[in-house]
Amino acid sequence: MPDKVRSHLPEDHPPLLPERTGVLIVNLGTPEGTDTGSIRRYLREFLSDRRVIELTPLLWQPILNLFILPFRPAKSAKAYTAIWDKQHNESPLKVITRAQGDALAARFQARNIPVEWAMRYGAPTISEKMHKLANQGCNKIVVLALYPQYSATTSASVFDQCFRVLMTMRRQPAIRTVAPYHDHPLYIETLAQSVKRHIKEQGWEPDVIVASFHGLPQEYFDAGDPYHCHCQKTGRLLREALGRDDNSFKVTFQSRFGPKEWLQPYTDKSLEALARQGVKNIMVVAPGFAADCVETLEELSIEAREIFIKAGGQRFSVVPCLNDHPDHITLLESLIINNLGGWTGAGTE
């Protein structure tokens, strides 16, 4: 706070920090370890979110506690063990999200704008990081949910939690949430460049590029969730940027859970069908994931590869997510700056 403002404060006024703007980036979350206990705690929090599972808790909680949590963690543990970052003893998602936060913090240091990162489920929590920013004098916070395509199950859940935290704060910071960026020109260009870069590194041209997005229950789409539309638009724009047609570029959906119908076509079934049709060389890109995680490193890079090769495919590769590549940091920086308008100065009260 400027000296001219401080001079108007009574001598017995509580001390005030200079007011400024902060940034919070948020990703989905991750277990703290590969043991079944850690994974069970993570799944309990994740699958208890009413944005994720819309079934009434009176019906869902018995199913979750009696049929899912006793058995699912063991299967998930194998997947996480296969991709765990042993150097940091953390999941790749946490390692990469931290790197993204650090890179953005360096970009915004000259503006005196602190940047923090959090997870919707697990640690570090949104509450912890919002209070940390507030304790640094941030009376304004820009929140960027790291989901290019909006869904009530992801972006809305992040923003819900931010506003729940506000309900516990006596002095609430103002909040701006970054809009979905599924069709942002810089996002599409960054994706396209990552695919071209990977093709060059691999040294072979794919017959088909498959853009695999995380799935969503069909009934959520039927109820009005725009996620499917956002994915399709991202896919179309990326296909056009890569100069491909509908035969050499496909949009699919992965990670379905439970017996109900999810968005189709399914990634695993599509890869198997393409191999049986004689397609030999496939690359998969996962545009909906801002950082590599168990869904890209295990489900796609290991499970999907096995499905494709077993069905007759020959060459298979997964394009790394945008992660903390400088181009991606530039994109995220641009999205944040676009939401800073009028928010970079100190307060006056």
C-alpha positions in Angstrom: 0.0 0.0 0.0 1.4 3.4 -0.9 2.8 5.6 1.9 0.1 8.3 1.2 -2.6 5.7 1.9 -0.8 4.4 5.0 -0.5 7.9 6.4 -4.3 8.1 6.7 -4.6 5.0 8.9 -5.1 5.5 12.6 -2.1 4.6 14.8 -3.9 1.7 16.3 -5.0 0.3 12.9 -4.0 -3.4 12.3 -1.0 -3.7 9.9 -2.0 -4.1 6.2 0.0 -5.7 3.4 0.4 -3.9 0.1 -2.5 -5.1 -2.1 -1.8 -7.0 -5.3 -3.0 -9.6 -7.7 -2.2 -13.3 -7.5 -2.6 -16.3 -9.8 -3.7 -19.8 -9.0 -3.5 -22.6 -11.5 -5.3 -25.9 -10.6 -5.1 -29.4 -12.0 -7.2 -32.5 -11.1 -5.1 -34.1 -8.4 -3.2 -37.3 -7.6 -2.6 -39.8 -4.9 0.3 -39.1 -2.5 1.7 -42.6 -3.1 1.3 -45.8 -5.0 0.1 -47.8 -1.9 -3.6 -48.8 -1.8 -4.2 -46.6 1.2 -3.1 -43.4 -0.5 -5.1 -44.3 -3.6 -8.2 -45.1 -1.6 -8.1 -41.7 0.1 -7.7 -40.0 -3.3 -10.5 -42.0 -4.9 -12.8 -41.4 -2.0 -12.4 -37.6 -2.3 -12.6 -37.6 -6.1 -15.6 -39.9 -6.4 -17.5 -38.2 -3.6 -17.6 -34.9 -5.6 -21.2 -34.3 -6.6 -19.9 -32.7 -9.8 -18.2 -35.9 -10.8 -20.9 -38.4 -9.6 -24.3 -36.8 -9.8 -26.2 -39.8 -8.3 -27.7 -38.9 -4.9 -25.2 -39.8 -2.1 -27.8 -42.0 -0.4 -27.5 -44.3 -3.4 -23.9 -43.6 -4.4 -22.0 -43.8 -1.1 -22.9 -47.4 -0.4 -21.8 -48.4 -3.9 -18.6 -46.4 -3.5 -17.7 -47.8 -0.1 -18.9 -51.4 -0.5 -18.0 -52.1 -4.2 -15.5 -49.6 -5.5 -13.1 -48.5 -2.8 -12.4 -52.1 -1.5 -11.3 -53.2 -5.0 -10.4 -50.3 -7.3 -7.3 -49.1 -5.4 -5.4 -52.3 -6.1 -5.9 -51.9 -9.8 -5.1 -48.2 -9.8 -2.0 -48.9 -7.7 -0.5 -51.0 -10.6 -1.1 -48.2 -13.0 0.4 -45.5 -10.8 3.4 -47.8 -10.0 4.1 -48.2 -13.7 4.5 -44.4 -14.3 5.5 -43.1 -10.8 8.3 -40.5 -10.8 10.8 -42.3 -8.5 13.2 -39.4 -8.5 10.7 -37.1 -6.8 8.6 -39.8 -5.3 5.5 -38.2 -6.8 3.2 -38.7 -9.7 4.2 -37.1 -13.0 1.1 -34.9 -12.8 2.3 -33.3 -9.6 5.9 -32.9 -10.8 4.8 -31.3 -14.0 2.1 -29.0 -12.5 4.7 -27.7 -10.0 7.1 -27.0 -13.0 4.3 -25.2 -14.7 3.7 -23.1 -11.6 7.4 -22.3 -11.2 7.7 -21.3 -14.9 4.7 -19.0 -14.7 6.0 -17.5 -11.4 9.2 -16.6 -13.2 7.3 -15.0 -16.0 5.2 -12.9 -13.6 7.9 -12.0 -11.1 8.6 -8.6 -12.8 5.0 -7.7 -12.4 5.0 -8.5 -8.7 2.3 -11.1 -9.2 2.7 -14.3 -7.2 1.7 -17.6 -8.8 0.6 -20.7 -6.9 -0.5 -24.1 -8.0 -3.0 -26.5 -6.4 -4.9 -29.7 -7.0 -8.7 -30.1 -6.9 -8.3 -33.4 -5.0 -5.3 -34.3 -2.8 -2.5 -31.9 -2.0 -1.6 -29.1 -2.2 -5.2 -28.0 -1.7 -7.0 -25.0 -3.2 -7.8 -23.8 0.3 -4.1 -23.9 1.3 -3.0 -21.9 -1.8 -5.8 -19.4 -1.7 -5.0 -18.5 1.9 -1.3 -18.3 1.0 -2.0 -15.8 -1.7 -4.3 -13.8 0.6 -1.6 -13.8 3.2 0.7 -12.2 0.7 -1.7 -9.3 0.3 -3.5 -10.6 -2.8 -6.9 -9.0 -2.8 -7.5 -10.2 -6.3 -6.9 -13.8 -7.7 -7.1 -15.1 -11.2 -7.9 -18.8 -11.2 -6.9 -20.9 -14.2 -8.3 -24.4 -14.2 -6.0 -26.5 -16.4 -8.8 -27.9 -18.5 -9.0 -26.5 -22.1 -12.4 -28.0 -22.6 -15.0 -27.0 -20.1 -17.0 -29.6 -18.2 -19.1 -29.3 -15.0 -17.1 -32.4 -13.8 -13.8 -30.5 -14.1 -13.7 -26.7 -14.5 -16.9 -26.2 -12.5 -15.7 -28.4 -9.7 -12.5 -26.3 -9.4 -14.4 -23.0 -9.3 -17.0 -24.4 -6.9 -14.1 -25.3 -4.5 -12.6 -21.8 -4.8 -15.9 -20.2 -3.8 -16.3 -22.6 -0.9 -13.0 -21.4 0.3 -14.2 -17.8 0.0 -17.1 -18.7 2.3 -14.6 -19.3 5.1 -12.7 -16.0 4.6 -13.6 -12.8 6.5 -11.7 -10.7 3.9 -12.5 -12.2 0.6 -10.3 -11.6 -2.4 -12.0 -10.8 -5.7 -11.9 -13.8 -8.1 -11.7 -14.0 -11.9 -12.0 -17.4 -13.5 -10.3 -18.0 -16.9 -12.7 -19.1 -19.6 -12.3 -22.4 -21.5 -9.7 -22.1 -24.2 -10.5 -25.1 -26.4 -10.6 -23.0 -29.5 -8.0 -20.4 -28.6 -5.7 -19.9 -31.7 -2.5 -20.0 -29.6 -3.7 -23.3 -28.0 -4.4 -24.9 -31.3 -1.1 -23.7 -32.8 0.8 -25.0 -29.7 -0.9 -28.4 -30.0 -0.1 -28.6 -33.7 3.5 -27.7 -33.2 3.8 -30.4 -30.5 2.4 -33.0 -32.9 4.8 -31.9 -35.7 7.7 -31.9 -33.3 6.9 -35.4 -32.2 6.5 -36.7 -35.7 10.0 -35.3 -36.6 11.5 -36.8 -33.4 10.0 -40.3 -34.2 11.1 -40.2 -37.8 7.9 -41.7 -39.3 4.6 -40.4 -40.5 1.5 -41.7 -38.9 -1.3 -43.1 -41.1 -3.8 -41.9 -38.6 -3.6 -39.4 -35.8 -6.0 -40.1 -32.9 -7.0 -37.2 -30.6 -8.1 -38.9 -27.4 -10.0 -37.0 -24.8 -11.1 -38.1 -21.4 -14.6 -39.5 -21.5 -17.8 -38.3 -20.0 -21.1 -40.1 -19.2 -23.5 -39.7 -22.1 -26.2 -38.6 -19.8 -24.1 -35.6 -18.7 -23.9 -34.5 -22.3 -27.6 -35.1 -22.8 -28.2 -32.8 -19.7 -26.4 -29.9 -21.4 -22.7 -30.3 -20.5 -20.8 -28.6 -23.4 -17.7 -30.8 -23.0 -18.3 -33.0 -26.1 -18.8 -29.9 -28.3 -15.6 -28.3 -27.0 -13.6 -31.6 -27.7 -15.0 -31.8 -31.2 -14.1 -28.2 -32.0 -10.6 -28.7 -30.6 -10.3 -31.8 -32.8 -11.6 -30.1 -35.9 -9.3 -27.1 -35.5 -6.3 -29.3 -34.8 -7.0 -31.5 -37.8 -7.2 -28.4 -40.0 -4.0 -27.0 -38.5 -2.2 -30.3 -39.3 -3.7 -30.4 -42.9 -5.4 -33.8 -42.4 -8.8 -35.1 -43.4 -11.4 -37.1 -41.6 -9.8 -40.4 -42.7 -6.4 -39.6 -41.2 -7.5 -37.8 -38.1 -10.0 -39.2 -35.5 -11.5 -37.9 -32.3 -12.1 -40.5 -29.6 -12.8 -40.7 -25.8 -11.0 -42.8 -23.2 -11.2 -43.6 -19.4 -14.8 -44.7 -19.2 -15.9 -46.0 -15.8 -18.9 -48.1 -14.8 -21.6 -49.8 -16.9 -23.3 -46.7 -18.3 -22.8 -45.4 -21.8 -20.1 -42.8 -22.2 -19.2 -40.4 -25.0 -18.2 -42.4 -28.2 -16.3 -43.5 -30.1 -14.1 -45.2 -27.4 -10.4 -44.9 -27.8 -9.5 -48.5 -27.1 -12.2 -49.9 -29.4 -11.2 -47.4 -32.2 -7.5 -48.3 -32.0 -8.4 -52.0 -32.3 -10.7 -51.4 -35.2 -8.2 -49.3 -37.1 -5.5 -52.0 -36.7 -7.9 -54.7 -38.0 -8.7 -52.4 -40.9 -5.0 -52.5 -41.9 -3.8 -49.2 -40.4 -0.2 -49.9 -39.3 1.1 -46.6 -37.9 -0.7 -44.5 -35.4 0.1 -41.5 -33.2 -2.2 -40.5 -30.3 -2.4 -36.9 -29.0 -4.3 -36.1 -25.8 -5.4 -32.4 -26.2 -7.5 -32.3 -23.1 -4.7 -33.0 -20.6 -2.5 -30.1 -19.7 0.1 -32.4 -18.1 1.0 -36.0 -18.6 -0.6 -38.2 -16.0 -1.8 -41.8 -15.5 -4.3 -41.5 -18.3 -1.6 -40.6 -20.9 1.4 -42.4 -19.5 -0.3 -45.7 -18.6 -3.7 -45.9 -20.2 -2.5 -44.6 -23.6 1.2 -45.3 -23.7 1.0 -48.8 -22.3 -2.5 -50.2 -22.4 -3.6 -48.6 -25.7 -0.3 -49.5 -27.4 -0.8 -53.2 -26.4 -4.3 -53.2 -27.8 -3.2 -51.7 -31.1 -0.2 -53.9 -31.6 -2.1 -57.1 -30.6 -4.7 -56.2 -33.2 -2.1 -56.0 -36.0 -0.7 -52.5 -35.7 3.1 -51.9 -36.1 4.1 -48.5 -34.9 2.4 -46.6 -32.1 3.4 -43.4 -30.3 1.8 -41.0 -27.9 2.6 -37.3 -28.3 3.7 -35.9 -24.9 1.2 -33.4 -23.4 2.1 -29.7 -23.5 3.5 -30.0 -20.0 6.0 -27.2 -19.1 7.2 -26.7 -22.6 8.0 -23.0 -23.1 5.2 -22.7 -25.8 2.7 -24.0 -23.3 3.9 -21.6 -20.6 3.5 -18.8 -23.1 -0.1 -19.9 -23.8 -1.0 -20.0 -20.1 0.7 -16.7 -19.5 -1.3 -15.1 -22.3 -4.6 -16.6 -20.9 -3.8 -15.1 -17.5 -2.7 -11.7 -18.8 -6.0 -11.5 -20.7 -7.8 -11.7 -17.4 -5.7 -9.1 -15.6 -7.2 -6.0 -17.1 -7.2 -3.2 -14.5 -6.1 -5.6 -11.8 -2.3 -5.0 -11.6 -2.2 -1.9 -9.5 -2.2 -1.5 -5.7 -5.4 -0.9 -3.8 -6.4 2.5 -2.4 -8.1 1.7 0.9 
